Amino acid sequence: MSHLYEVALYGEFFAHDLKPILNRLTLHSESGMDVRGKSQAIQMHSREVVFEPLDAQMQRDQGSEPVFLRCKKDLTQPRTGWVMYSYLKPESVRQHPEATVRPWATCHVAEDALSFASALGYIQKTQLYRKGYAFRRGQLVIHMFQQEQVDSRTQKPIPAHVDTLWEVEVKTANPVRNTQETPLSQTIEAVLEVQLLMKGLLDLRRKDV
């Protein structure tokens, strides 16, 4: 059976460029409508907890990189549960020079995903809080966010400084399969369309993550 994949491009920018980038992404997305019928961005705020296998160090000692397990929660909709997912190593730049393409498995966990991950034999490595905006464009989701620091005492997020770097991810909203009917090339073309739309304002590129 073939893998399911995520196709993505990445970028970053400084806070003084926020308004023009926000306006252009809003203009070319299908996120939502305000009372005047104009497209608008969706607020995003998420918590992501990254786990590694109990034998991660042993795997590294043997020359292989452990596969992390990630649990993500949408803090704007706390009742929706968690998304648990994992990536394998990205396909080579020779195969896909234009975009990051990597195998991607996901599932939804309604209750305590963190305890579930521990029961599967994983230990928590780190956690990330991201706050910003989300956009939809066909099969793609575009996240534009700042990372928040975590208070070591309360483990709660600390609002990002106004000058904190903004990050952008343009990627498939759901895993896609490479088939004759839906070849990966179509999905890659979709993210490259966004790259072209943002040219001159935001540099979106492939990266090995």
C-alpha positions in Angstrom: 0.0 0.0 0.0 1.4 3.4 -0.9 2.1 6.1 1.7 -0.1 9.1 2.5 1.8 12.3 2.1 2.0 15.9 3.3 3.2 18.4 0.7 4.4 21.7 2.1 6.3 25.0 1.6 7.7 27.2 4.4 8.6 30.9 4.9 9.2 33.5 7.5 9.0 37.3 7.8 9.4 40.1 10.3 6.5 41.8 12.0 6.6 45.0 10.0 5.5 42.9 6.9 2.5 41.4 8.6 -0.2 43.6 7.2 0.6 43.3 3.4 1.2 39.5 3.8 -2.0 39.1 5.7 -4.0 41.1 3.2 -2.6 39.1 0.2 -3.3 35.7 1.8 -6.7 36.8 2.8 -7.4 38.0 -0.8 -6.4 34.6 -2.3 -8.0 32.3 0.3 -11.5 30.9 1.0 -11.3 31.0 4.8 -14.5 32.7 5.7 -16.6 35.8 5.1 -17.3 38.8 7.3 -20.7 40.6 7.5 -19.8 42.5 4.4 -19.2 39.4 2.4 -15.4 39.9 2.3 -12.9 37.0 2.9 -11.2 37.0 6.2 -8.6 35.0 8.1 -9.4 32.6 10.9 -7.7 33.0 14.2 -5.5 30.1 15.2 -4.0 29.1 18.5 -2.6 25.6 19.0 -0.7 23.5 21.4 1.6 20.8 20.0 3.3 18.2 22.3 6.2 16.3 20.7 7.0 12.8 22.0 9.9 10.5 21.2 10.2 6.7 21.7 11.5 5.4 25.0 14.5 3.9 23.1 15.2 7.0 21.0 18.8 7.3 22.2 19.4 3.6 21.4 18.1 4.2 17.9 20.4 7.2 17.5 23.4 5.2 18.8 22.6 2.6 16.1 22.6 5.3 13.4 18.9 5.7 12.8 16.8 8.8 13.6 13.7 8.0 15.8 10.2 8.9 14.5 8.5 11.5 16.7 4.9 11.3 17.7 3.0 14.6 17.8 -0.2 15.5 19.6 -1.9 18.8 18.5 -4.9 20.6 20.0 -6.8 23.6 18.6 -7.1 25.9 21.6 -9.8 28.0 19.8 -12.0 24.9 19.8 -11.1 23.0 23.0 -13.9 20.4 22.7 -12.7 19.1 19.4 -10.1 16.7 20.9 -6.6 16.1 19.7 -4.9 15.2 16.4 -2.1 12.6 16.8 0.3 12.4 13.9 3.7 11.4 12.8 6.0 12.1 9.8 8.7 9.9 8.2 11.8 11.4 6.6 11.0 13.8 3.6 11.5 12.5 0.1 14.8 13.5 -1.4 15.3 16.8 -3.1 16.1 15.0 -6.3 12.6 13.5 -6.3 10.8 16.6 -5.3 13.0 19.7 -5.6 10.1 22.2 -5.5 8.4 21.3 -2.2 8.8 19.2 1.0 7.0 15.9 0.5 6.9 13.5 3.4 4.9 10.4 4.5 2.3 11.5 7.0 -0.1 9.4 9.3 -2.8 11.0 11.4 -5.6 10.0 13.7 -8.1 11.8 16.0 -8.1 11.2 19.8 -11.2 12.4 21.6 -9.9 12.2 25.1 -6.5 12.3 26.8 -4.0 12.0 23.9 -1.0 12.7 26.1 -1.7 9.7 28.3 -2.4 7.6 25.2 1.0 8.6 23.7 2.7 7.6 27.0 0.9 4.3 27.0 2.2 3.6 23.5 5.8 3.8 24.8 6.6 7.5 24.1 8.0 10.2 26.4 7.4 13.9 26.1 10.3 15.8 24.4 8.9 19.3 24.1 5.8 21.4 23.5 5.0 24.3 21.2 2.4 27.0 21.3 1.5 28.8 18.1 -0.7 31.8 17.6 -1.7 33.6 14.5 -4.0 33.1 11.5 -5.2 30.2 9.3 -6.4 30.2 5.7 -8.0 27.6 3.5 -7.3 27.4 -0.3 -8.8 24.3 -1.9 -7.1 21.3 -0.5 -4.4 23.5 1.3 -4.3 25.1 4.7 -2.0 28.1 5.3 -0.8 28.8 8.8 0.8 32.1 9.7 1.9 32.3 13.3 4.4 33.3 16.0 5.7 30.7 18.5 4.9 31.5 22.1 7.3 30.7 24.9 6.2 28.3 27.7 6.2 29.4 31.3 8.4 26.9 33.1 6.3 27.1 36.3 2.8 27.0 34.9 3.5 25.3 31.6 1.2 27.9 30.0 2.0 30.0 27.0 3.5 33.5 27.3 2.3 35.9 24.5 4.9 36.4 21.9 6.9 39.7 21.8 5.6 42.0 19.1 8.9 41.6 17.2 8.9 37.8 17.3 9.5 36.3 13.8 6.4 35.2 12.0 6.4 31.7 10.3 4.3 30.5 7.4 3.4 26.9 6.5 1.5 26.2 3.2 0.5 22.5 3.2 -2.1 19.9 2.5 -4.9 20.1 5.0 -5.2 16.3 5.0 -2.9 13.4 3.9 -2.9 12.8 0.1 -2.2 9.5 -1.7 -0.1 9.4 -4.9 -2.4 7.7 -7.5 -3.0 7.9 -11.2 -6.3 9.8 -10.4 -4.7 12.2 -7.9 -0.9 12.4 -8.6 1.3 14.2 -6.1 2.3 16.5 -9.0 -1.2 18.1 -8.8 -0.8 18.9 -5.1 2.8 20.2 -5.6 1.4 22.5 -8.3 -1.2 23.8 -5.8 1.4 24.9 -3.2 3.6 26.3 -6.0 0.6 28.5 -7.0 0.7 30.0 -3.5 4.4 30.5 -3.8 3.8 32.5 -7.1 1.0 34.5 -5.5 3.3 35.6 -2.7 6.3 36.3 -4.9 8.0 39.6 -4.0 6.4 39.7 -0.6 7.1 36.3 1.0 9.7 33.7 0.0 8.1 30.3 0.3 10.5 27.4 -0.2 11.2 23.7 0.4 13.1 22.7 3.5 14.1 19.4 5.1 12.2 19.3 8.4 
